[in-house]
């Protein structure tokens, strides 16, 4: 743990022209609120400075000055990062890199992963694909009746959230579904890898992804059902392929979102 302030030179002192408007409010097209841009830049700083759990971050005032924005915008960015488990605000002491072990802050992944780097995100999808295909394949041969029911309930909750437009319900059920599949693999290492990879991905998607269900959420619901049925029926190869199809489609959705944000 390092209680000394992070090296100030490591923090970008100027915002590129294209992002200047966004940092102070929203951009010209209205889809990049300033707090999203600032949150991304704070994450970049943590990665580039190789900060670890317990390291102190610059103050909100210092961040605001260096990013040429207001303290209010920085405060909103910190709220996002706190919700993601990347930053902790200690009253009277300042801002620190979070010590949430589940977010991999103390691991070698958390040390270099950049949630706003498209190459890193693509590599993370590749990693998820390998782990979750294996998990679903093993689940098809090892799942107990109770574990099958847990997967089914999560699948049904995803559908309920989608049909009724309940974003929080869908997101929680989505997490529960993938966690339940990995648990049914009866492989502790896969359970941990799947959980941690999804948490890392959540860091990259939570910033800038608004509280709405995407246009392909319905496809995700059907893909979950295909995975569940293959596991239930004891078809490991089909379960793995259904998982691959689900993650490939999710990756394409992510690519399109990135294009939309960059080019409108």
Secondary structure, 3 states (H helix, E strand, C coil): CCCCECCHHHCCCCCCHHHHHHHHCECCCCCCEHHHHHHHHHHHHHHHCCCCCCCECCCHHHHHHHCCCCHHHHHHHHHHHHHHCCEEEECCCEEEECCCHHHCCCCHHHHHCCCCCHHHHHHHHHHHHHHHHHHHHHHHHHCCHHHHHHHHHHHHHHHHHHHCCCHHHHHHHHHHHHHHHHHHCCCHHHHHHHHHHHHHHHHHHHCCCCCCCCCCHHHHHHHHHHHHHHHHCCCHHHHHHHHHHHHHHHHHHHHHHHHHHHHC
